[in-house]
Amino acid sequence: MLKLGNLVSEALCPASWAMTVILTVGCMLLGPAAGAAVEDSECLFCHGDVNFNLKLPDGSVKRLYVDEQVFKASIHGKEGCTSCHDDATEAEHKPGLKKVNCSGCHEEGEAYDKTPHGKLLKSGSNEVSGCSDCHGMHDIRPPSDPLSHVHKTNQPQTCGKCHSNPNLVKGHLISVANPSDSYLKSGHAQAISKGNLNAAACTNCHGSHDLLSSDDPESKVYRKNISATCGTCHPQALEQYSKSIHGRALQAGIKDAPTCADCHGEHDIEPPSKATSKVNRRQQVVATCTKCHDNESIMYKYGLETGRQASYMDSFHGLASAAGSEIVATCASCHENHLILPPDDPASSIALGNLPKTCGKCHENAGPNFAQGKVHIMPTDPGQWALGLVRLAYILLISAVIGGMVFHNTLSMARKALTKFSAELSERGTYRRFTRGMTIGHLILTISFTVLALSGFALRYPESWWASLIFHGETGLAARGLVHRVAALVLVGIAIVNGCFLLFTKSGRRELGYLMMSFRDLRDVVFNLGYMVGLRKEPPKFDRYSYIEKFEYWGMWWGTMLMIATGFSMWFVNVFLRFLPKVALDVIALIHFYEAWLAVLTIVVWHLYYMIFDPHTYPMNWSWVTGRITIEDLKERHPIEFEREVKADAQKEE
């Protein structure tokens, strides 16, 4: 008996000496019963102690506590401990009894061994323990018991212990990441939560002890078997689906044919009445049916036409559906839900003879005229030649009328632009604001910026149609990077020249003085906004450069410096990564990309407005080419500069 006392003493982790003494005495009292059948009370004398732990050879501690009340309430409570632990022939036993073999009593073990779970267990994987993974250990209850781990209300949590574990899902290449959460949103789960235990839970679809992977032909969720699995609860739908073109095609071996899961979803199946359901009236049109019927690669294989969704949306039904109608006909209204048949089948709901009846479900007293003409309006279909003629006639009419308008207005705009250009080009009645060097520099900057934008976005969006058009073929692809870098060097050159001009020449420093931001600019912003909304009668008076031009100029410098710094970092990436980590390069690349967007949008929204679309300059402010501005424009747009440079000179001459 001291031997058992020493064993128990070593097993307590930690345990007090007093407890050791009590256990030793208890074992001595049990001594005379040695050789008799071990009673549950003898097992629970040790295992019923919450502090009873076993120190394993690897240094870890295994908890061996069994809750007596839980065990007694379990399905095995009346069988006794040794009915499962049959190698515990004496109360005094060595640590590490053999693994319980449930198959000794339960014939389901043979089926379990063929499942992915059983195969993992046989391979020695520590990720599965066998029956206890699903049923529990000492708390096993019948499936009908709400406290059972495999009761329908508890299956999502039981299965989810593994199947919603991201590490296990990735490790075993399971295609569904979090089925438990998806299932709990489904109509099946909602029905069970309301007390309908006839609704499907995990084992209804996947099986329990005979659960097999979806690529196994014997699996309940094998593609060909899904309809039969769903049909155990939905027999009428199964009967109709089996007769449908989809069901017959699937059984014939056409893998593209849809099953129940393709239309209704897998775990997140919702009733059609819910807006998020895949078979909701709206979703049928925009997502579910079009997933196949607008897929050209699938439809081409079977000689079927695409464009059905587009033709539906062009129809009265489609327009009403897009407007939010909940009663208008959608795909299933005409083609049926499960008994979908081709139009040449006499039993089809869209067969010529059946169309009045089908349409009559919504349109009272529908007659033969409802069957005259195609349902899907497709003017490009040779069979709908009347629609094709109307389409062609209007394409020609629209091209002629709108093309003529564009031609007329283009001539008008060109004439006005040339008239304004001639006026600003002449020295008479104009004032030179920019030197020839400034206009040439601006022209080079414009070209380099445009080339940088086009080549840069072509590098970022190589599959876009315009990128393929500009940089066509292998030669064009190879040229994108070279063009972008050459344009970048030109931009650097322009920046250096402009900087030297501003800092090292007398006229440049004078220009810089006019460009510097001041408190007056802030005041002009407030005054100009007040004028725009009608709070002031007159706009503020601007000098050589308004706050609008100053903001754009210094924004150009900011963007240029940032793009040069980030661009050269990516150009000479090997040198950059000698000093900084890759994450810094990633940040720089992102800055370069978004700064490019900021620059382009600023030019389009801000600069082009004031150069072209501003009523005072439309159709073009030609000063960027001529360097000149009319005296009238100078007086109106830059009155302070007019007073200082033109009016003052005129007074001196007088």
Sequence and secondary structure as in RCSB ss.txt:
>XXXX:A:sequence
MLKLGNLVSEALCPASWAMTVILTVGCMLLGPAAGAAVEDSECLFCHGDVNFNLKLPDGSVKRLYVDEQVFKASI
HGKEGCTSCHDDATEAEHKPGLKKVNCSGCHEEGEAYDKTPHGKLLKSGSNEVSGCSDCHGMHDIRPPSDPLSHV
HKTNQPQTCGKCHSNPNLVKGHLISVANPSDSYLKSGHAQAISKGNLNAAACTNCHGSHDLLSSDDPESKVYRKN
ISATCGTCHPQALEQYSKSIHGRALQAGIKDAPTCADCHGEHDIEPPSKATSKVNRRQQVVATCTKCHDNESIMY
KYGLETGRQASYMDSFHGLASAAGSEIVATCASCHENHLILPPDDPASSIALGNLPKTCGKCHENAGPNFAQGKV
HIMPTDPGQWALGLVRLAYILLISAVIGGMVFHNTLSMARKALTKFSAELSERGTYRRFTRGMTIGHLILTISFT
VLALSGFALRYPESWWASLIFHGETGLAARGLVHRVAALVLVGIAIVNGCFLLFTKSGRRELGYLMMSFRDLRDV
VFNLGYMVGLRKEPPKFDRYSYIEKFEYWGMWWGTMLMIATGFSMWFVNVFLRFLPKVALDVIALIHFYEAWLAV
LTIVVWHLYYMIFDPHTYPMNWSWVTGRITIEDLKERHPIEFEREVKADAQKEE
>XXXX:A:secstr
 HHHHHHHHHH TT  HHHHHHHHHHHHHHGGGTTS   HHHHHHHHT TT EEE TTS EEE    HHHHHHST
TTTT GGGT TT  SSS  S      GGGT THHHHHHTSHHHHHHHTT TT  STHHHH STT   TTSTTSTT
STTTHHHHHHHHHT HHHHHHTT S S HHHHHHTSHHHHHHHTT TTS  HHHHH STT   TTSTTSTTSGGG
HHHHHHTT HHHHHHHHHSHHHHHHHTT TTS  HHHHH SS    TTSTTSTTSHHHIIIIITHHHHT HHHHH
HTT    HHHHHHHSHHHHHHHTT SSS  HHHHH SS    TTSTTSTTSGGGHHHHHHTTSTT  GGGGSS S
S  TTSTT HHHHHHHHHHHHHHHHHHHHHHHHHHHHHHHHHHHHHHHHHSSTTEEE S HHHHHHHHHHHHHHH
HHHHHHHHHH TTSHHHHHHS HHHHHHHHHHHHHHHHHHHHHHHHHHHHHHHHSHHHHHHHHHHS  HHHHHHH
HHHHHHHTTSSSS     SS HHHHHHHHHHHHHHHHHHHHHHHHHTHHHHTTTS HHHHHHHHHHHHHHHHHHH
HHIIIIIHIIIIISTTTTT  THHHHSEEEHHHHHHH HHHIIIIIIHHHHHH 
